[in-house]
Amino acid sequence: MFRETLIGLAGTASMLGAGAAADAKPPLVLAAASLQESLNAAADAWASKGHDKPVISFAGSSALAKQIEAGAPADIFISADEPWMDEVQSKGLIDPASRTSFLANHLVLIAPAASKASIAIKPGFDLAGALGQGRLAMADPAAVPAGKYGKEALTKLGVWDKVSAQVASAENVRAALALVERGEAPFGIVYATDALASKQVRVVATFPDDSHAPITYPIAILKAGTSGDDKSFEAFLTSPAGKAIFKRYGFAAR
């Protein structure tokens, strides 16, 4: 009986250990491409507190939302706009109580660092003339948040119809940034934080905030998640300490 008791206790301990290991599983985060440097820094800060470092996958918010809808086994979603989070929430895939918008950004017109171009952004500004035969690098205006914000701003300013045929559509905002970095496009539209992250481009001008919808970043816990650390990591990211990290990379806290 004593031996059977030991075996039973060992089995219980094994199951408890397995449960603890499952609870300790680091969260898998699906995050907007514009968060690369800042979110990696936040993950490092979190890991320095004794947690397992989160696994992060960056892409356009539209692509990430579609992955979630297809059953991607992730724990946290951070979108670069509210509509894609709305889309995922409408499918019942997030914990709505966990959703919060914690960051903001600005939209800028960029050029290669060596460019001498000077453009003032105002209604009817001659972006087409500045482009000449060149291309305007943007994230996909039909789906990716940075591209949608850019199209909205250019439309409101009355210049979209004159430049739409010259848009070089990229899969995400970092791909658009890369086109300008490589000199393949004389101008691009990205977030202010993307421009700040690159020494190969410079900001030509900033779009007025009232030319497009507010650029906000919602975060939420996914119902399909299996990490025991997802809520804790989200709480850290949205805390004053977490937001301070994002501020260092040019984001505004909400």
N, C-alpha and C positions, 0 to 999 in steps of 0.2 A: 504493500500500500504506500509506504514511504517513497519507494522508487517511482510509483505511478504519480504520486503527488509532485515529485521533482519534475517529472516529464511534463505534467500539466502546467506547472509554473513556468517551465522553460518555454512551452508552447505559447503561453499567455504573454511572456516577455518578448518572444519573437514577434507576435502580432502587434504588441504595443510599439516595438521598435520599428516595425514596418509602417505603422501608422504615423509615427514621429517622422520617419524618413519621407513619407508622402507629404506631411504637413510642411516639411522643410524644403520642398521642391521650389526652386526659384521661379518667380513669375515670368511668363512669356508675354512680352509687350509688343503690340502692333502700333507703330507710331508714325505720324506724318514725317515725310522726308526732311522738312525744315528743322526738325528737332535734333538732328544727329549729334552735333557737338554738345549741346546743352543737356540732352537726356542721358548721353553717355557719362557726362560729368556727374549728373545726379545719381546715376546708377553706381558709379565709383564711390561717391560719398555714402550711399546707402550700404554698400558692401563693407566700407571701412568701419561700420558700426557693428560688424559681426554677422551680417546677413549674407546669404548666398547672392552673388551678383545676378540681377535679372538678365534674361536673354531678350534682346531687342531686335525687331525686324522693322526696317524703315522702308517706306514706299509712299506713293501718292495715296491720299485718304480714300479716294474712290476705289483703288485696287485693293486696299486693306478691307474696306467694307464688303467688297465682293468675296474676299477670302473668308471673312467671318460668316457671311451668308452661306458659303459653300461648306461650312463646318470646320474651319481652321481651329485647332485646339489651343486657343490663346486665352490669356487671363485678363488682360487690360487692353483697351483701345483708346488711343489719343488721336483725335481728328483735327485737321486744320480748319474745319468749318463746322457749323451746326447742322446743315442739311444732311451730311453723310452720317453723323451720329443719329439724327432723326430717323434716317433710313434703317439703320441697324436696330434702333429702339422699336420702330414700328413692326419689326419682325419678331419682337419679343426676345432678343438675343443679349440684352444687357440688363443689369440690375438698375432700374430707373432711379432708385434711391441713392445710388452711388454716383450718379452723373453730376458733374459740376464743370463750369467753364473757369479755368484758372489762369490763362495767359492771353495776351493780345499782341498784335504785330502791326507793322505798317507795310505799305506797298511802294516799291521804288523802281525807277527806270535806271538801268545800269549800262555801262559800256566797258570795253577792255581798259585796263589800268592806264595804258599809254595813249588812249584816245583823248583828243582835245575838244570833243563835242560839248556844246553847251546848249541846253534846251530848257525853256521855262514851261512847266506844265500848266496850262490854262485852257479854257474852252476854245476849241478849234485850233490848238497848237499844231504846227506843221511837222508832225512825226513822219509822215510819208516823205516829205522833202528831205528830212534828215537821214532817212533810211536809204534813199536813192534806189539802187538795185539790190540792196542788202536785205537780210531777213530780220524779223523781230522774234527773238527767242521767248517762248512762253510755255508754261505747263499747259497741257491740253485744255483749251478754253471750254470744251464741252463737258468736262467731267472733273478735272483736278481743281481743288480750291484756289490755288494761286492763279491758275489760268482763268477761272470763273471770275475772280475778283478783278483781274486785269481787263478782261473783256467788258465787265460792267463799268469799270472806270473809263475806259476808252469810249464806250458807247455814250455814257453820260456827258463826256467832254466833246462829243461830236466828231470823233476821228476814227472810230472802229471801221466804218465802211471803206475808208481810204487806205487802211493798212491790213485788213483781214486777209487779203490774198497773199501777203508777204509773211504771214506768221509761220514760224518754224515750231510746230507743236511737239512738245516733249512729254515723256511719260510722267514726270514729276518735276517739282521746282528745282531740284538739284541738277537734273539733266538739262534744264533750261540754262541754269547758271553755267554749266560746263560748256555749252555752246558759245557763250560770250567769253569765257576764260580762254578758250582755244582760238578765239578770233573768227569763228565760223559765222557769227552774227554780230553786227556792229552795235546792236542794242538788245536789251532783254528786260523783262518785267519779272521781278522776284520779290521776296520779302526783304525787309531791311536787315533782318538777322542773317539771311543768306549772303548778302553783300558784305556784311561785317565779317563773315567767316572766311572770306576769300581775299587774298592779296592781289589777285589777278584781275579784279574788276574794281570799278569805282562807281559811286552813286552820282548820276547826272542830275536827278531831281526826285523829289518825293511826291507821290500822288496825294491830293487832298483827301483826308479821311472821309469827307462827305461825298466823295465820288464813287464810293462802293460800300457794300455792307460792312459792318464792323468785323475785323479779322479776329476771331476768338478761337480758342483751343479747348474743346470739351474733352473730358476724360471720364471713363466709366469702366466698371468691372463687368466682364463678360460672364454670362450664366454657364457657359461651357468650360470655364476655367477649373483647374484642379490644384492650383497652388494654394498653400496655406498662408502665403505671404502677400497675396495680391492686395488685400485691403490695407495692410500696413504700409506697403510701398506706395499705394495711391495716397494715403494719408501723409506720407513724407513729402511726396511731390507737391501736394497742395498746401503744405504747411509754410509758415514764414521762412523757415530754413531752406526748404525746397525751392520756393519761389525766388529766394535770393540768388540761387545758383543760376536760374534761368535769366534773371536780370543781368547777370554778368555777361550773358551772351546776347544782350540786346532786346530781350522780350520785356513786355510790360506785364506786371502782375495784375490780376483782377480780384 
